[in-house]
């Protein structure tokens, strides 16, 4: 078979897929970019493709005669600082048909190369290239560990694996680990299993961490192999199941050598009795913990005497387990009803045991101290003072566990003295970050604790107020630790004894929000927290002014947050709220004129909308929005214009908007042709009800009412032509409003009436939709007669020199509407007569064709010949691709044959070119059947 471009009888290791996986792993190892490679010394420049091909041929030389060529090729390739050269060797290592022992020769040469000077390894290859070479050999040789290996047996039964083990053990541990991680990161589950078994067989404890990383892999075969490999390497009694279990073991055995682990395992041997004792001890611990859990369940009347008897025993394991359970059970407080005397006795017993435990048993001391604190109520003054003294004394303990327990315990005893001490302690912890990070976080959490008993912020006259504020500022300014900064923000919002926020804390957060050196996300968080002071009069005005300033901040995130915060200004109950809203509208208008970030624009518009909906504010908001909309929209300002128009409609539609204000908004919305927004405003304010005020003696009201009618009509003109006035209840309602508006304007001066041709056609359309057919016919005749006026009253039929004459298309539209009305009045012959005046090439042709069919159907009983002629005109005017074509053709055939059965031959001849239309899949079955019936009838 062909192997990498050469012919031979070699075969691959294992199944074909395994070789494929290996080659994928080899090619998956990242190669450094040319620009990032370190300069490489090449003592032998033989890495050109032609040279590598020559060496590959020499390596393939068989038999005793080819031995010198093979040895020469191996020596040359091993000494090359070239990944491609070593890939030639790696390909040869995959070949299992190895009668000449080439693989062992390669592995011996590689092992010998590693014994030389570091500068001569792989021809002096740089670090990057050497890592790639090692990764390639790990991926190749790991396949030898498809089955578990044994060093003693391999020396005779599997000499190739034995040689591979020797070579890999000579690779520096860190480099081997790095190479293995690279292969594990790109290989599939089968190759990973081989690599993990290989690492376990290297007898180097440092590799255990790499194996442990795969204990929780999503794939079960990989997890299983990691557990077995790790147990083999560490000689541990049981398999590790999780990385956390291994981390505990590794912490104790970090400095152990492999030989130490093997010796320990050999010394211990089988331990059935010891394991039995351990199981019994574990059962005792579990039983004690379960009893304590049951006794301290959240219910009144805890039997503290029984709890004490179960907890304070000589067995350290039982003591620790019970204390751990008590810590969890009592963390949220003790029941309201309990045996106070027995509980206090238990507390003193714990304190006594705490005094007896040596400092080196830090975990036990911490549990004793914390549980003692949980057993005391703050109103039990004497015992509370004793416990508080103990807790404060342990803040300087060397063990962080004891310090954390003391801090958690102090949450039960809030007081000015304890707060002062903790504020100073927190300052020292912040100064020694990151070593003291956990104690700093716990201290801040204690100072900000809101669970009963609640901790309070300093009052106006408390001596520790300045230090408390300094702590808040210091915590919030910590760089690189978001948890500390978040804890500082929570502390800043702590309420004092009067349930009010500290006014000076507002200044601290405001300074942080304005600090451009801080992270924008953190500054935004500070701005959110500042909203908590909006309800405090002494800070509310400063808050509004600060938000106005931050609308001009260079960071878009801050501008957006400021706008979103100001949107909540209407929720304020301050007396100056109206003044602040007015100033906010002005500032937002100024910012919208120059803002370019889309998200900030949206937030600013939302803010303007929220403020504009307040009583007495629509006029200002509508004015600002109209002013911002004045310039013509450009592609760059299109999004802003759309947002402004939406806000304008929402403010105008609000119930607080007055007549003149929402009419001004409608004027701008008409210019922008925002039909839906206009309908929202007009319906919201019942604009049609102003029809009765069109002729009012109050000039201002009459003018507004007339313009409202004009807005109703102008909005109707924006309706898409495809939407019929009768297609929905909403459109029918609008048609009624339009008719009412026209009627209201009929009795006023011509200057204020809408009487252009488009208005006339609209009026005819709504008349038709509302069934006013007689009025439609009268108006249509008036419109068609010498360019007459609106056809109402005495003015009907009079010429109007101010109005442009109707175009032919407009006259056709009027005639079609008149024909519709005549048909509805039951006068198909008059409808047909009107249609004869419509031009043949009119834009109304398709609607005329439909109308012709309906007129013809109604006219047939009266004038069959005329009706059939209309049917013919209808289907001949319809394009064959129109969905109505087949139906109109069938109608014509039906009525034509009913009129003159003898004309069947002529009819069939005329429709023959269109017979295929009825065989298409999109033809309705009933039409296909009707056509066949007419076609085949005799």
N, C-alpha and C positions, 0 to 999 in steps of 0.2 A: 504493500500500500504506500501511498505518497505521504510523507511526513514533512510538513513545512518546506515543500519544494524539492525534496529529494526522495528517491525511491529506496525502499527497503522492506524487510519482512517484519519490522518492529510492530508491536501492538501496545495499546495504551493500558494504563493501570485501571482495573475495575471496569465498571460499565461505561459505555460511551458518554452518557450524560455527565459522569463525574469528570472526565477530561474536559468536556465543554465548560463545566462550571469553573474548573481550575483556570483554564485559559481566560475566561471572563474575569476572574479575580486578578490574574496577572495583568491584563490590559487595563483593569480598573484602577490600578495604583497610579495616582496622579504623578505626572512628569512635570518638572519645573519649567516655567516659561524661559525662553532664551534670555530674556532681559533680567531674570532673577537668579540664574545659575552663577555659582561662585566660579572663579577661574580654576580650571582643572589642569594639573600637570599631566601630560601624556608622554611618559618616557618611551612608549612604543606606539607609534602612530599606525595602528593596524585595524582601526575601527571603521574604515571605509566599507561600504556594502560589499564590494568585491573581495576585500580581505576577509570579512566575516564569512562569506560564502565559501571561500577557500578553506578556512579553519573548520567550518562545519563539515566539509567533505573529508578533511583529515580526521576529524573526530569520528566519522562514520566508518573509517577503515577497519576491516575485520581481520580476525586471525592473528597469529603470532607475528606475521610480517608487517602488520599495520600497527604494532604496539608503539614503535617509536613515533609514528605520525600522531597517534592518539595522545601520547604523553606530551608531545610538543604543543599540540593544539590546546590541551587542557592548561598547560603552564602559561601559554600566551593569553588565553581567554581569562584565566583567573587574575592575571596581572593587569587587565585593562580597566581603566576607570570609566567604563561605558556600560550603560544599562543594557543596550542591545547585545553587547558581547556576552554578558552574563545570562541574557535570555536564551542564547544558544545552548549554554550549559544546562539551564533549567528545562529546556525542551528535551534534552538528552536524558535528564534525570527522570522523566516521565515514562521512558521506554522500559518495559519489563523484560523484553527478550534481550538479555544482557549476558550472553555466554562469555564475553571477554572481560567482564567485571568493570566496565567503563564507569558505572555509577559510583562504585566504591572508590575508584581512582579520582573521580571529580571531588568527592566528599573529603578524601584524605588531603587533596591539594588545597581545598578551601580551608580546612582546619589548620593546615600548616601555614597558610597565608596569614591567618589571624594571630599566629604566634610571633610574627615579625614585628618590626617597628611600626607604631601607629601611622607614621607618615607613608609607609609603603603598602598598607592594606589596600587591596584592590587597585594597585597602581597609584596610590595617593589620591583616590577619589575624594571630592569635597563632601561635606556633611550631607547635603541634599541628595547627591547621587548615591552615597553610601546607604542612606536610609531607603532609597528606592531598591537598591540591590538586595538589601536584607529582606525587605518586604516581598520581593519576588521569590527568594529562597524559602521564606516561611510559607508562602502560599503553595509552593511546589512540594516541599518536603512534608508539609502537614498531611498530605494525602497518604503518606506511609503509616499514619496513625488512624487509618480507617477502622482498625480494630485496636483494642487496648494493647499497649506494649509493656514488656518487662525487660529491664536492662540486662539481667543475668541470662535469660533465655535468648534475647535478641543477639547476644554475642556470637551464638552458634547457629541459631535457627533463622535469624533475620539480620545478617551482617550489614545490609544496606541501611536498615533503620538504626542499627547500632552506630554506624558511621555518621548518619545524619544527626543522631543525638549528640555525639561527640562534637561535631561541627557547631551545632546550635548552642551547646553549652559554652563554647568558647567565644560566642558573640557577646559583647558587653551587655549586661542585664538590661540596662536602660534602652539600648538600641534594639535589643530583641523585643522588649515590651512595646516600644514605639512601632516596630514593624508589624507585630501581631495585632495591635490596635487598628492599624491601617487596613490590614486584610479583613479583620472581623467587621469593620465598618462597611465593607462593600460586598462581602460574600453572601451566599445563601445559607440556609439552615444546615445543609449537609457539610459544606466546607467549614462553617463555624464550629460544628462538632469536632471535626478533625483537628482544627487549630487549638481548641480548648484541651483536647486529650494530649496534644503535643506539648502545650505549655505545662500541663500537670506533670509530664514526664521529664521536665528540665531540672527538677529538684532545686528550684530557686524560689524561696518564699516570697520575694518581691513581686513575682508574677501572679500571686494569689489575688491581688486586688483587681487585676485585669479580668481574671476568670469570674470574680464575684460580680463584676458589672453586668454579667449576663444572667444572674440568678432570677431576675424579674422580667426577662425578655417575653414579648407577647407569644412567641412560638414555644409550645410545650417541649418538642425535642431539644431545643437549645437550652431551655431551663433545666431539663433533666440531665443533659450532658454537663452543664456547668456545675450542678450539685455533685455529680459523681467525680468530676475532675478536681473540684475543690477539696473534696474529702480525701482523694488520693494524695494530693499535694500537702495537705495540712495534717493528715493522720488523725483527724477529728473523729470522735466516737460516732456522731450522727451527722447526716447531711445538713448543710446549711440550707434554709428555705428562703431566706430574705437577705438583702444586703445589710439590713440593720443588725441581724444576728451575726453576720460575718464581721461587721465593724466593731462589735463588742469584743469578739475573739481577737481580732487583729490588734486592737488597742492593748490587750494584755500580752500579745506575742509578737509585737512589732520587731523586737530585736532578736528573736529566736532564729537559729539556723535550721535548715532542713534536717540535718543530722540530729539536732536537739529534739525536734518533733518526733522523729523516728525512734530515738532512744526512749523518750517518755512513753510512747505508745507501747514499746516492747516491755518496759518495766511494769506498766500497769496491767497489761494483759487482760484476760477476762475478769470482769468485776461484778458478778451477779449479786453478791451480798451487798456490796456498796450501792449498787443501783437500786436494790430493794429498799435499803435504808433511805436513800434519797427520795424514792417514791413515797415512802411512808411520811417523811418529813414534809414533802410537798402536800400530801393529803391533809396533814395537821394544819399547815398554813392556810390552805384553801378553806378548810372547815371553819377555822377561826375568823377568816375574812367574811365568810358567808353569814356567820352568826352576827358579827358586828354590823354588817350591811342590813340585816333584818331588824336588829335592835334600833338602828338609827334611821329607819324609814321615816319619810316626812309625815309624821303624825304626832299628836300631843302625847305626853306621858312616856317619854323615853326612860327605860330602866338603866340609869347611868351606873348603878352599882354592878349590874351584870356586864355592861360594856367595859367597865374598869377591870372586872375579874378576867374577862377574855383578853384584854389588851395588855395589861401590865404583867406579863409572864417572863420567865427566865429565858425562854427560847427566843433568841434575837430575830430569827426569821418570822415567827409568829408576831412578835412585837412590831416589826417593820410593816408586815402585811396589814395588820389592824390599823396602825397609824395612817398608812396610805389610804385605806378605806375611809377612815374618819375624816381625813383631809378632803376627800371628794364629797362625802355626805354632808359635812358641816360648812362647806365653803359659802353656801348661799344663806347661812344663818341657822339659828336653833329655833325649835318650835316655840310658839307663844306660851304654851302650857307645858311645864316640865317640872322635874324634881330639882329645884334650885340648890338645895343643900347637897344632895348627892353629886350634882354636876360640879359644884365648887370643890368638893372633896376630890373628885376625879382630876380637876384642873391642878390642884395643889400637888397631887401625886405625880402628875406629868412633869410639873416644874421640878419636883424633887428628883425624878429620874433624869431629867435634863441636866441637873447639876452633877449627877454621877457619871454621865457619859463623857468619855474623853474627847478632846477636840479632834482627834484623827477620825472619829466616826461622824463625819460632818452630815451625811445624809440622815442618820438617825436623830442627831441633835436638831436638825432643821424640822423634821416631822414633829418631834416632841414640842418644839417651840410654837410652830404654827397651829397645831391642834389645841394647845393650851390657850392661845389667843381666841380661837373659835368657840371656846367653852365659856367665855366671859361676856356678860352684857355690859354696855357702857355705863349703865346706871348703877352697877354694883361697884361703887367707887373704890373701896379699899382693895379688892382683888384686881379691879381694872388698873389701878395705879401700880400695883405690884407687877402685873403682866406687862404694862406699858414700859416700865423701867427696864424689865428684862429685854423686851423687844428693841428698845432704843440702844441698849448696851451692846446688842449683837450686830448693829450696823457697821461696826468696825471689825467684825470677825474676819479671819483670813479666808474662810470658805465662802464662796459665792452662794452656795446652796443655803447656808445659814442666813446670809444677808437677804436673799430673796424671800425666805420664809418669814423673816422679821418684817419685811416690807408688806407682805401680804397680810400678816397678822395685824399690823398697825392700821389697816383699813377699818378695823372695828372700833378704833379709838380716835376719832377726829377731834382735834382741839387746836387752839392757836399755838400752844407750845410745841405740840408734835408737828404741826405744819411748818413752823419756823425751822425745826430741826431737819425735817425732810427736804425743805427748799435748799438749805445749805448743803445737805448730803447730795442732792441731785446736781448742784453746781459742780461739786468735786467729781462726780461720776461723768458729767459731760466733758470735763477737762481731761479725762483719761481715756476717752474713746480711742480705738474700738474695743479695748480689753474689757471695759465696764459697760458695754452696750446693754446687756440684759438687765443689769441692776438699774441703769438709768431709765430704761423703758418701764420697769416695774414701779420705780419711784414716781414717775410722771403719772402712771395709771392710778396709783394710790392717791395722789394729790387731786386727781380729777374724778375720783370714784363718785358715782351717782346712786349706787345702791345703798340701802339703809344699813347703818347710819351714814347719811350723805355728807361728803366733805364740802366745805364752803370756801369760796375765794375770800381774800382779805377784804375787810370793810374799810370805810374811808379813814378811820383812825387807827387801824391795826399797824403795829410797828414793822411787821414783816412785809408790808405791801410793796415797798420798793424792791426788795429782794425777790419777791414773787414775780413781779413784772420783769425783772432782769432775767429770771429763769425762763419765762415764756419767750422773751426775745432771743435768748441764747439757744434754746431748743429749736425754735423756728428757723434759726439761721445756720444750723448745722448743715454742712455741705456733704452730699453723697449718701445720706441716710434718710430716706423718705419716712421710715417708721418713726424715727425720733421727731422729725418735723411734724408729722401728723399728730403725734402725742402732744407736742407743744401747742398745736392749734386747738386740740380738744381741751387742754388745760386753760387756754385763753378764754374759752367760752364758759368756764365754770361760774356758777351763780354764787353770789355772796349770801350772807345770812338772811337778807331781805329779798331773796329771789331775783336779784338784779345782776346784770353783767357789770364787770368792773369797767368804768368809763375809760380809764387809761389804757386798758387792753385794746380798745378800739384803735387808739393811736398807734399801738405797736403793730397791729395787723395792717393798718392803713399804710404805715411806712413800708412794710414788707410788700404790699400790693403795688406800691409806686416804685419800688426798688428795681430798676432795669437790669441790675446784675443778677437778680434771682431768676430761676427757671420760670418761663412763662406759665407752665402748667401749675406750678406751686403758687405763683402770684394769682392765678385765676381761682385757685382753691381759697386763698386768703380773701378774695373779693366775695366769694360765696359766704364765707363765715361772717363777713362784715354785716350781712343782712340781719344778723341776730340783734344788732344794735338799733335797727330802724324804729323800734318801739320805744326807745329811750330818747326823750326830747333833747337832752344835752348833746346827743351824738347824731340825731337824725339829720340835722341840717348839714353837719360835716360829711355825713354819708352821701347825701345828694350832691354836694359840691365835689366830693372825691370821685363819684361816678361820672360826673360831667367832665372832669379832668381826664379820667381814664378813657373816655371816648376818643381822646386825641393821642392815646398811647401808640408808640411805633409797632407794638406786637398786635397782630390781628386777633389773637386769642383773647387778649385783654379787652380790646374794643368790643368784641362780641359779648364777652361776659358782662361788661359794664352795661351794654344795651339790654341784655336779658335781665339784669338786676333792676334796671330802671323800669322795666315793664311791670314790675310788681309794686311800683310806687302808688298806684291807685288803691292798694290794699291798706295804706297807711291811714291812721285815725288822727294824725296830728292836725292842729288847727291851721298850720301853714301849708297843708297838703296842696291846696289849689294853687298857691303861689309857686310851689315847687314843680307842679305839673306844667304850668305855663312856661317856666324857665326851661324845663326839660324839652318841651316841644320846640322851642327856639334853638336849643343846642343840637338836638337831633336833626332838625332841618339843615342846620349849618354843616353837620357831619355828612349827611346824605348827599349834599351837593358835591362832595369831593371824595367820598368813599368808593373804592374800587374792588374790594374783596367781597365776593358774592355772599358768603355766610354772614359777614358783618352787615352788609346791606339788608339782608333778610331780618336780622335781629333788630336793626334800627327801625325798619318799617313796622315790625311787630310792636316795638316800643311806642312808636307814634300812634299806632292803631289803639293800643291799650289806653294811652292817655287821651286820645281823641274821643273815646266812648264815654268819658266821664261827663257829668252835667256841666253845661256852660263851656265845654271844651271843643265840641265839634267844629265850631266856626274857625277856631285857631288851627286845628288839625287840617281841616279841609283847605283852608287858605294856604297852609304850608305845602300840602300835597299838590295843589294846583300850581303853585309857584315853582315847585320842583319839576313839574311836568311840562312847563311852558316850552322849553327848547325842544326842537324836533329830535325824536329818538334816533340814535345811531346804533350800528351793531354792537358797539361797546356798552351802550347804555340801555339796550333792549331789555335785559333782565331786570334792571332797576325800574324801568318804566312799567313793566308788567306788575312788579311788586307794588309800586305806588298806586297803580290803577286798582288793584285788588283792595288795597287798604282804603282808597278813596271811596269805593263802593261800600265797604263794610262800615266806615264811619258815617257815610251819608244815610245808610239804611238804618242806623241806630235810632232808637226812639228819642234820644236827646237832641238829635239834629232838627233844627227848625226849618220852616218852609224855604226861606231864601237860601239857606245853607245847602240843603240837599238838592235844590234846583241848580245851584252853581256847580255842584258835583256832576249832575246829569249833563250839563252843557259840555263838560270836559270828557265825560264818558261817551257822549255822542260823537265827538270829534275822533275819539279812539275806536269807535264802532264796537264797543263792548256791550253787546245786546243782553247777555245774561246778567251782567252787573246792573244794567239799567232796569231790567225787570225786577231785580231784587230791591232796588231803591224805590221804584214806583209802586210796587205792590206793598212794600213795607210801610209806606206812608199813605196808602190809599189815594194815590194821585187822581184817580178817576172821580173821586168824590168832589174834587174841586171844580167839576164841570158846572155845578150850580152857581159858582162864584165868578164865572167868566164875565158876566155883565154886572158885577158888583159896583156899587157907587163908591166903594173905597178903592181909590186908584191903585194903591200898592197891591192889594189883594187881587184885584182884577188882572193886573199885569202878570202876577205870579201864576194865577189860575190859567191864563191863556198860554203861558210858557209851559206849564205842566201838560196841557193838552197837546202842545206841539211836541213835547218829549215823548208822550205816549205814541203819537203817530210816527215820529222819527225812529223810535225803537222798533215799531212794527215793520218799517221799511228795511230793517236789517235782517229780518227773518229769511232763512235760506229758502229759495224758490221750491226746493224739493219737498219741503214740509208743508203739507196742506193745512189750511186753517181748521179743518174738521178732523185732523188726525189724532188729536188728544184733547182732553178736557181743558188742559192748561191753555192750549192755543184757542179753543173756543171762547174761554174766558177773556183772553186778550183781544179776540175779535170783537167781543161786546164792548170792551173798553175803548177800542179804536173807533167803533161806530159812535159811541157816546161822545168821544172827543171831537169828531167831525161835526156832530150835531150841535155841540156846544159852541163851536166856532162859526156856525152858519149865520148866527145873528149879530156878528160884530163887523167892524170895518174890514174891507177887503185887504188892507195892509197887513193885518194880523192873521189872516186866514191862510191855510196851506192849500193851494189850488193849482199846483203844478201837475203835469200829466201823471207823474208817478204817484202823487197823492190821489188823483182821481181813480187810477187803476186800483190802488190799495182799497179805496172806499168801495168800489164795485166788488172786490174780492171778499171783503168782510160782509157786505150785504148778501152775497151769494151763500157764504158760510152760515149766516144767521137766518136764511130763508126769506129775506126781504126781496122777493123776486120782482114784484111790480115796481118797487122803488128803483131797483137796479135797471130794469128796462127803461124807465123814464129817464134816469140819469144818463144811461148809455146813449140814448137817442139824443139827449141834449149835448153830450160831449161830442158826438159825431156830427152834429149839425153846425156847420160853419165854425168849428172850434169854440163852441159855446162854453158857458161857465159851469158851475157845479150842478146845474139842473134842479135846484131847489127853489121853490116859490116863484116869484115874478121874474127872477133873473134867468130862469131856464131858457136856453136857446139864444141868449144874447152873446154877441161876440165879445171877446176879451183881448184887447190889444196888448196887455202887459204880459200875457202868458205866451210862451213859444208854441207854435202849432204842433200838433201831434205828428210824430213820424209814422210812416206806413206800418212799421212793426207794432207801434203803440195802438194804432187804429185797429189792427188785426186782433190785438189782445182784448180790446174793448168789445169787438164783435163776438169773439169766442165766449166772453163772459155773458154777453147778452143772449147768445144762443143757449147757453147753459140755463139761464133764467127762463127763457121761453120753453125749453124742454121741461123744466120743473113745473111750469104753469100748465103743462099738458097741451102745449101747442107745438108739436114737432114740425108741422109744415112751416111755421114762422121761424123756428130754429134753423131749419134747413135753408130757408131763404136768406137768413143772416149769414150763414156760413158760405153761401155762394159768393159773397163779397170779400172773403178772405183770400189773399193772394196764394197762388199755388206754391210758390217758393218761400212762403212765410216761415219765420222761426217758430210759429205756432203749429207747424205741420203735424207733429206727433200728437199733440193734445187734440188737434182737430180730427185726426183719424180716430181717436178713441171716442170723441164726441159724435162723430158721424155714425159710428156703429150703434151707439145708444139711441141716437135720433132715429136711425133706420129701423131699429127694433120696435120703437114706439109708433112709427109712421106706417109700418107695413099694413096694418088693418085698414088704414085710410087711403093710402096711395102706394100700392104694392110696387109699381114700376119705379116710382121715385125712390122708395126705400131701397130697392135692389140696386139702383144706381149709386145710392150712398154707400151701401155695403161694398160695392165694387171699388168706389173711390177710396174707401177706408183701407182695404187690404192691399190695394195697389200702391198706396202712399206709404205703406209700412215696409221697412227693409226686411229681407228674409232672416237676418240674424236677430231681429227684435223678438223677444219672447212672445209678443202678442200676434206675430205674423200668422202662425198656424191656426189660432182660434178665429181670427178675422177671415181667413181663407175658408174655413169650414162654415162660418156664418154665411158668407156670400154663396157658397155652393148650396147650402140648405135652402135659403130663401129664393135663390135663382131657380132651382129645380122645382120649388113649390110654386113659383110664378109660372114657369114654362117647362114642364117635364120633357117636352120635345127637344129642348136645347141641351140634353145630356151630352151628346157627342161633342158639341162645342165647348161645354164646361170642362169635360174630361181632357180634351185636347189642351185647353188653356192651363189647367192645373198640373198636367203631366210633368213639366220640368221641376215641380216642387214636391212630387210624390215621395222622394227620398227623405224629405224633412221629417215625415211622419214615422220613419223607420229608425231614426236616431234614438240613442238611449235617453236623451233628455226630454223626449216627447212624452207628455202626460198620457197614460193609458186610455183615458176616456176620449181624448182627441184622436189618438190613433184608431180607436174603434169606430168613432164617428166618421172619420175619413174613409175607412174601409167600407163601412156600411153604405155611404153615399157613392163610393166608387164602384162597388160591386152590385148595387141595386139594379134590378131589371124592370 
